[in-house]
Amino acid sequence: MARVQPVLSPTELALVDQMAELTGSKRTDVIKSALAVYHWFVRQALTGSSVVARKPSGEEVALETAELAALEGKGNRLSPEELGLLSKQLASATDPTDAARIKERLTRGFYGI
């Protein structure tokens, strides 16, 4: 299997080298850890939570799921037919937990989140 090397800028390479030196680990482990953090961030964004980001100025900004989906441009908007099916399922749901799950999916599908 061919190895895939990420394309990093000189500044990013310097940061990876600094982190490797500080932690006493290999550069590849630093990059793997960074990818794990990125994966966690994306999972938090897609599961409906908000993420607090710090700007270089030090100001903290809370990004909601809808904002993150718009930033990534990977919305998941449902078609009118799919929304109609979900609304019928919601109307016939008897279990409150199931109804809440369907309502959440309906809202996310309408807004494309």
Protein Blocks (a to p, Z undefined) as FASTA:
>chain_A
ZZddddddfklmmmmmmmmmmnopafklmmmmmmmmmmmmmmmmmnopacddddfkopac
dddfklmmmmnopacbdcfklmmmmmmmmmmpmblklmmmmmmmmmmmmnoZZ
